[in-house]
Amino acid sequence: IRRIVRDHKYRGCSAQETIRRWPSVRAGEKKWIFPYQENADIMFNTAMLYEVAVLKAQAEAVLEQVPENCNEYAEAYRLRKFLGYFSSLPFRSLPPTSLLREFLGGSSFKY
């Protein structure tokens, strides 16, 4: 869901395209990240309890644009149904230092 929002916002990709590319992303992780992660000095889990609630509104809007007659629709529908289990949390409630700002914008960090 993070990637769908980020790809739409910063890369101009539709949710359909991001879903289509997902197997390639996972293959890249399996080849280039997972074999080496145990050699890292530090690993940390970036998941946040509130992230789905904050990403919900933007993700739903992008996922609703996936046409019913395409291969990616089933996954888009599944994700929309999943998002339905969460209440929305306003984007503005995130501090500017939140990692989620990388995906939603408004970060106080400069890249």
LINZIZI-V691151 format. One record per pair of residues at least 24 apart in sequence whose C-alpha atoms are under 6 Angstrom apart, sorted by the first residue. I is the first residue (numbers start at 0). J is the second residue. If there is no record, write none. Layout:
BEGIN
i & j
I & J
I & J
END
This chain:
BEGIN
i & j
4 & 58
5 & 102
14 & 61
14 & 62
15 & 65
15 & 71
52 & 85
52 & 86
52 & 87
52 & 88
53 & 88
53 & 90
55 & 87
END
